[in-house]
Amino acid sequence: MNIVKFTACAVLALGVASTAAAQEKVMVGEPSWPGARIMSRIIGQVIETRLGGEVGYAPGANAVIFASMDGGRGDIDVHPDVWLPNHASFVAEYVEDKGTVGLSTGSYAGKTGFCTPTYMVEKHGIASIFDLATPMAQPLFDSDGDGMGEIWVGASGWASTNVHKVKVRDYGIETFLEPTTEDEAVFYARLKDAIENEEGVVFYCYSPHYVHALYDVTMIEEPAHDPAQYTMIQPDEDADWFNKSSITTGDVVKTVTVAYSTSLEERNPAAAAFLGAIEMDADALSQLTYQVVVEGQDMDATVADWLEANAETVDGWLGLN
């Protein structure tokens, strides 16, 4: 009788161990921009509430997250918001060459460029990228009185920041406006003050993003995207990336997707299948960022409410409809 009991317990223990192995903890990367942070929580909550898995969150820059996914050790398993072609060098290395990272089949469209408050367009005629490369623009965007204007090109560690540093140089803007790279939260505090006082400010912007709902801003016109005039080399590709890059044309409309370590296909097959199928809506993500960042709603609670209200969408990600 004791032997029978022991055998039954052993079988149960083996079953639990097997289930645990198939549901290894998933570490979701958390880049600094709001849309990525919200996407990380959407992914994490689906894994926890719908797949019964365990999730952790790990802040990190793009290079760190991709290198961790490549390692496949579970340090970081997911990049929730990969922008292409901004992150093309990472995709080429880890997805196409090594095969250690996979991309979701679903995606949403993203747009990038420079924005300025609409009053700068109406009062001063700042509508084109070439309006920034003029002596007139220099005092309009000089917030600290040092004789040079400023243009925020993004936060350090963003691939897009490197792109827009090159643009500022190649459009001839840096002669009149100095590129700055402070953290997004720091810049947006300054943006709030500038707009309240109707001061000149120009900055890197993208969509989906809450800024378009928060303020009346206009995206500055650039020449239509021309691949022949758009050569971007990222620092991880070449130490001399800045000198070897050249951009005199607008960005292509971006494809934004989710990346995940292919090691999850063995470590947590259910999570890997979900991550391969997730497809977010750009307008829904913009609304969520507005609720969290502007209205100050709790991010986890806001995401939970959205997932409950959009259960059918989540079912689709999980292959249930």
Residue, then its C-alpha position, 0 to 999 in steps of 0.5 A: m500500500n505504501i509503495v502504491k501511494f509513493t508511486a502515485c505521488a511520484v507520478l503527480a510530482l513528475g506531472v507538476a514538474s513537467t508542467a512547470a518546465a513547459q511554463e517557465k517564467v517569461m521576462v518581458g523587456e520594458p523599454s522607456w517609451p510609454g507605448a512599449r511599457i504598456m505593450s509589455r504589460i499587455i503581454g505580461q497580463v495575457i501570459e499570467t491571466r490567460l496562460g497561467g504563466e509567471v511573468g517578470y519585467a526588466p527595464g532595458a535599452n534595445a541593445v540589451i534586450f536583443a542581446s538577452m533574447d539572443g542568449g536564451r537564458g531567460d534574462i529578458d525574453v521579449h521586446p514588446d515594441v520593435w520598430l522597423p526599419n529603426h531596429a533593422s540592424f538588430v533584426a538582421e543579426y538576431v532574427e535573420d542571421k542567428g535565428t535566436v529571435g522571432l517576430s510576431t506576424g501581427s503588427y501596427a503602423g507607426k509614423t515618425g518625424f518632427c513636431t512643433p506646436t501648431y501656433m508655431v506653424e500659424k504665427h511663424g510659418i514653421a511648416s517644412i523641415f527646411d524652415l528649421a535650417t534658417p537664421m529665423a529659426q535660431p532665436l525662435f527655438d532658443s529656450d536658454g538664451d545662449g544664441m542657439g536654438e534646440i531640437w529634441v531628437g529623442a532619448s539616449g538609447w533609442a535607435s530613432t534618436n540616432v536617425h534624427k541626429v543624422k537628419v538634423r545634420d544632413y538637413g542643415i538644421e544643426t547650424f541653427l538648432e542644437p540636438t538634445t537627447e534628454d529623457e522623454a519624461v524630462f523633455y515632456a515636462r519642458l514641452k508642457d511649460a513651453i506650450e503653456n507659454e506659447e514658446g518655440v519648441v520642436f521635437y522628435c515625435y511619433s504615432p501612436h503617441y499621447v502627445h497628439a491627443l494632449y496638445d495641438v501639434t503639427m508634424i513638420e513636412e519632409p520630402a517623401h521617403d526615397p530609399a536612395q537618399y536614406t542610408m542609416i547605419q546604427p552604432d552596433e553595425d559600425a563605430d563610425w556610423f554617424n559619418k557613414s550615414s546620410i538622410t535627406t528624406g522623410d522616414v518610411v512608415k514603420t512596421v511595429t511588431v513584437a520580438y521574442s527569444t525563440s528559446l521560449e518555443e521549448r521553455n514556454p511553448a504556449a507563450a511563444a505561440f501567443l507572442g508569435a500571433i499578437e497584433m495590436d491596434a495603433d489607435a487602441l495603443s494611443q488611447l491607452t497611453y493617453q489614459v496612463v500618461v495624461e490622465g494618470q490612470d494606473m497602468d496595470a489596472t488600465v491594461a486589465d480593463w482593456l483586456e477584459a473589454n477586448a477578450e475576443t481580440v485576445d482570443g484571436w491572439l491565442g488561436l481560440n477564434 
